[in-house]
Amino acid sequence: MFKNKLFLLIIILGIIGIVFYSLSGSENYIENVKKLREEFVENLRKEKDSPIANLQDFSGLKYFEPDKNFIVNAEFKSVTSDEKGMILMTDSTQSEIKRAGNVTFQLEGKTFTVALFDEGEILMLPFRDLTNDKETYGGGRYINIPKEKLQGSSIEIDFNNAHNFYCAYNENFICPIPPKENFIGVEIRAGEKKYKD
C-alpha cells in the first residue's frame, strides 16, 4: 500500500516537474524573442541610412505574440555554390542574389518548399503568406537565419523572427519582392505586423 502511494507520488511529482520545466522554457523563449526584437529596433535606429531615422511619428514596431508553433525544422538542399538568381525589386529593377538552396518544411499540416538566399553570414528567407495586406505588410516579410542554424541537411526556421522590409516603414527605400515560389499558403501569425494600419 505504502509503495503504491509512494510510486503514485513520484509520478505526480514527475508530471509537475515536466509541466514546470516546459512552462519555464516557454517563458525563457518569449523573453529571448522580445530581447531580439528590442535589439532589432536599436540596430535599425543606429543604421547610417536608417528607414526610421527621419520618421516624425515613429512609435515602435508591432508584433504577434511569440508562438513556438511557428518554429519549423526544415530539410535543406543546397544548389551549386556559384549559382545566382535574379530577384525583382520594388522599383521594377532586378538584383542579382546568390541562391543558397531550397528548404522543405511542414506548417499546419501542409508541405512547402521555398528558396533561401546567401547573404554572407546569414541566410535570408523572403516570403509572403495569407496574412499579407491584412495583418502584415503587403509586400511580404523576411527572416535572417544565422548559418549556424544549418546542421547538415537540417535547418531551424523561426517565423517569430520575421520582419518587414525597409520600404514598409519608408517608401523611399527599394526592397526585394519575395519570389512566387516563396509564397506560403497559410496564415503565419508570427513575427512583425504591419507598421501602419
Secondary structure, 3 states (H helix, E strand, C coil): CHHHHHHHHHHHHHHHHHHHHHHHHHHHHHHHHHHHHHHHHHHHHHCCCCCCCCCCCCCCCCECCCCHHHEEEEEEEECCCCCEEEEEECCCCEEEEEEEEEEEEEECCEEEEEEEEECCCEEEEEEEECCECCCECCCCEEEEEEHHHEECCEEEEEHHHCEECHHHCCCCCCCECCCHHHEECCCCCCCECCCCC
